[in-house]
Amino acid sequence: MSELIVPVAVLALASPLVFALRKRVAVAAVLSLGALAAAVVLLVLAPESRGQVLSLDLRLTPLARLAAVALLGLLAVIVADVWLDEPAYNLFPIALGVGAVVVAVLLLVSPLATYAALLVGLLLPVGSFTFQIHRNRSVEAAIRHFAFVSLGGTIGLAALALAAGLPHDQPQSTFVLLVVILYVAFALQLALIPFHTHAALLAGEAPATSLALYFGVLTPTIVIAFAEILTQSGLLPSIVQLAKVQDLLLGIGALSALGGAILAVGAADLRRLVVSSVIADLGMAVVGVGTFSGPGLVGGITIALATGASATQQLLAAGALERRAAGGAPRAARAPLAAATFVIGGVGLVGAPPVVAFPGHFFVELMAYAFAGWLGGALVLATLLLLLAQLRMAIVLFADGLPSWRPEPRPVAGVLGMLVFAALLVGGIAPDALLRPVAAFAEEFLRALRPL
């Protein structure tokens, strides 16, 4: 049995243990953070290698190591916020389960196994949507999320199973249909426009920490899984010969980027602003992948990872601001540090320098302009609209002024958000640590695209 399975096993085995102890919040939180830390250490120390478990091939690549460590770190931030600030103890075991799935998705080599593991991870947050200590108001949102993920999972699995089983001498129309179905399946899971209606309901009803779990940790995993499955499935050489298929992918991405930015401009509250901004950024990431170029792929994956970190930062701050508002309108005067964290988190979602999201946006927009002027223009317009939306919400937060710069009594979300922003800032100042592993995967993607 491969040693690569050990981090997954640590998280998977810790999840039911933490579930049994979940009402002893301090114990469950410490165990959860310990399991996440152990998994990170194992991934950092493990050599790049291949292995096999139950006839499933595993491979630890530079990108898998980087993404797994970054996403497990975000899970640790969410767990710490729940422990110290928000009473939602059911999230502890769910966070560990999601962590196990994320690592498995990044390690698996088979497209079907990768996609099946991803579906398990996307369904796990349903528990954190519906079960809370003081309220139970998100059942409808959980049901709709379950329905959308199940629909996308069913058609995606069917497309991948047919692609693996059909002879390669099929007419091009067959591969066009399979690829279109696969695109739609991932669009449903990413909540890309026009498949975003369940995300709007989640933004209004689900707890902020649950939204961070989904939009901060799982959506970057989906983008990486999408690129990996395209690489592993053998469909890329057929796709590149069909311009209309590539146009479809770019069109969905551009529509989501512009549509999400427009929704962000009109967002009435903090969480809707963040979710709409994430949808816009994910559209840009899909455009990057859809350019089928090295810089575009590097930019798309970088955007996905940086967006997940910034969204986690902003969602935790939004939750703290809402709790301090006690039913009123969130204002910076009640939680200055959380408000400041929310505002600077917008820098990452917009992709402005000096954070690490900037090179990702630059690469994607550059390749979009190289592909078509209208495509590059659409992404630039989406970025400007996101900037406008974030500035508008910052003005709303600080509309009543700031009587004191002294932080709130329990500045948990603010402190954790500052740590996340510091990591994004370090990545922007020295981006090689992030860009090199992504570039290594981009080379593999391009080899699969043109195998000869």
Secondary structure as UniProt FT lines:
FT   TURN            3..4
FT   HELIX           5..20
FT   TURN            21..23
FT   HELIX           25..45
FT   STRAND          50..53
FT   TURN            54..55
FT   STRAND          56..59
FT   HELIX           62..84
FT   TURN            89..90
FT   HELIX           91..107
FT   HELIX           111..123
FT   TURN            124..125
FT   HELIX           126..130
FT   HELIX           139..165
FT   TURN            168..169
FT   HELIX           172..190
FT   TURN            193..194
FT   HELIX           197..205
FT   HELIX           208..211
FT   HELIX           212..218
FT   HELIX           219..233
FT   HELIX           236..240
FT   HELIX           243..265
FT   HELIX           270..290
FT   TURN            291..292
FT   HELIX           294..325
FT   TURN            326..327
FT   TURN            332..334
FT   HELIX           336..350
FT   TURN            353..354
FT   HELIX           357..371
FT   HELIX           373..397
FT   TURN            398..400
FT   HELIX           412..429
FT   HELIX           432..449
//
